[in-house]
Amino acid sequence: MSDHIRVVLVDDQQLFREGVAIMVDAQADMQVVGRASDGLEALDVIADSAPDVVLMDIRMPVLDGVAATRELFTPEAVAARTTPLKVIVLTTFNLDLSAATAIRFGASGFLLKDSTPEFLTASIRAVHSGASVIAPAALTDLFRSDDHSGTTSAPPPAFGTLSTRELSIFHPAARGLSNAEIAAELFVSAHTVKSHISSILAKLGLRDRVQLVVFAHEHALLE
């Protein structure tokens, strides 16, 4: 069973949890290793079961999904883990500002609760492999509509290490443009853009393009 993707389901509706568990356990490469009905219970279940991926409902009693996600990605919690943890938040609304906040705290994306079983299981595989389940452009739209957008801080010193070319690529990437769109805008090859994006992520210590958008938003670099 060690090759299976270990999944924890967190939702205050038992019927929903059990339905998703059936879908996940039906996959040859996945195993549900824990369930929780609120965010506080989830923290204990996750600590005990060491999952690879958590499906986290946004709105729950006791401790909601946003607060639970924040707890899971504090520096202390991350340092204490021996294996990477990925979180996908679940929401009823397409443009959910709470989901945007959870992504800031470390979630790898969000899914609508009415997603198809095929899309849900494909998303679990995607985040487990290091991808995200929200397009950077969609995330940029979320942040533009975020009523907490005034909370920003100065960029860290690492941002000052970006070259002029990297900065010219950082800004359109932060707006959610794809490699092909950036290449067309700057009259360079898509391969060149991809190479610079990798360098930017490494210099800033970011996980992926979604985290780049989060970084730009948090440090008021979207203009």
Secondary structure in CASP SS format (residue, H / E / C, confidence):
PFRMAT SS
TARGET T0000
AUTHOR 0000-0000-0000
METHOD secondary structure of the structure
MODEL  1
M C 1.00
S C 1.00
D C 1.00
H C 1.00
I E 1.00
R E 1.00
V E 1.00
V E 1.00
L E 1.00
V E 1.00
D C 1.00
D C 1.00
Q C 1.00
Q H 1.00
L H 1.00
F H 1.00
R H 1.00
E H 1.00
G H 1.00
V H 1.00
A H 1.00
I H 1.00
M H 1.00
V H 1.00
D H 1.00
A C 1.00
Q C 1.00
A C 1.00
D C 1.00
M E 1.00
Q E 1.00
V E 1.00
V E 1.00
G E 1.00
R E 1.00
A E 1.00
S C 1.00
D C 1.00
G H 1.00
L H 1.00
E H 1.00
A H 1.00
L H 1.00
D H 1.00
V H 1.00
I H 1.00
A H 1.00
D H 1.00
S H 1.00
A C 1.00
P C 1.00
D C 1.00
V E 1.00
V E 1.00
L E 1.00
M E 1.00
D E 1.00
I C 1.00
R C 1.00
M C 1.00
P C 1.00
V C 1.00
L C 1.00
D C 1.00
G H 1.00
V H 1.00
A H 1.00
A H 1.00
T H 1.00
R H 1.00
E H 1.00
L H 1.00
F C 1.00
T C 1.00
P H 1.00
E H 1.00
A H 1.00
V H 1.00
A H 1.00
A H 1.00
R C 1.00
T C 1.00
T C 1.00
P C 1.00
L C 1.00
K E 1.00
V E 1.00
I E 1.00
V E 1.00
L E 1.00
T E 1.00
T C 1.00
F C 1.00
N C 1.00
L C 1.00
D C 1.00
L H 1.00
S H 1.00
A H 1.00
A H 1.00
T H 1.00
A H 1.00
I H 1.00
R H 1.00
F H 1.00
G C 1.00
A C 1.00
S C 1.00
G C 1.00
F E 1.00
L E 1.00
L E 1.00
K C 1.00
D C 1.00
S C 1.00
T C 1.00
P H 1.00
E H 1.00
F H 1.00
L H 1.00
T H 1.00
A H 1.00
S H 1.00
I H 1.00
R H 1.00
A H 1.00
V H 1.00
H H 1.00
S C 1.00
G C 1.00
A C 1.00
S C 1.00
V C 1.00
I C 1.00
A C 1.00
P H 1.00
A H 1.00
A H 1.00
L H 1.00
T H 1.00
D H 1.00
L H 1.00
F H 1.00
R H 1.00
S C 1.00
D C 1.00
D C 1.00
H C 1.00
S C 1.00
G C 1.00
T C 1.00
T C 1.00
S C 1.00
A C 1.00
P C 1.00
P C 1.00
P H 1.00
A H 1.00
F H 1.00
G H 1.00
T H 1.00
L C 1.00
S C 1.00
T H 1.00
R H 1.00
E H 1.00
L H 1.00
S H 1.00
I H 1.00
F H 1.00
H H 1.00
P H 1.00
A H 1.00
A H 1.00
R C 1.00
G C 1.00
L C 1.00
S C 1.00
N H 1.00
A H 1.00
E H 1.00
I H 1.00
A H 1.00
A H 1.00
E H 1.00
L H 1.00
F C 1.00
V C 1.00
S C 1.00
A H 1.00
H H 1.00
T H 1.00
V H 1.00
K H 1.00
S H 1.00
H H 1.00
I H 1.00
S H 1.00
S H 1.00
I H 1.00
L H 1.00
A H 1.00
K H 1.00
L H 1.00
G C 1.00
L C 1.00
R C 1.00
D C 1.00
R H 1.00
V H 1.00
Q H 1.00
L H 1.00
V H 1.00
V H 1.00
F H 1.00
A H 1.00
H H 1.00
E H 1.00
H C 1.00
A C 1.00
L C 1.00
L C 1.00
E C 1.00
END
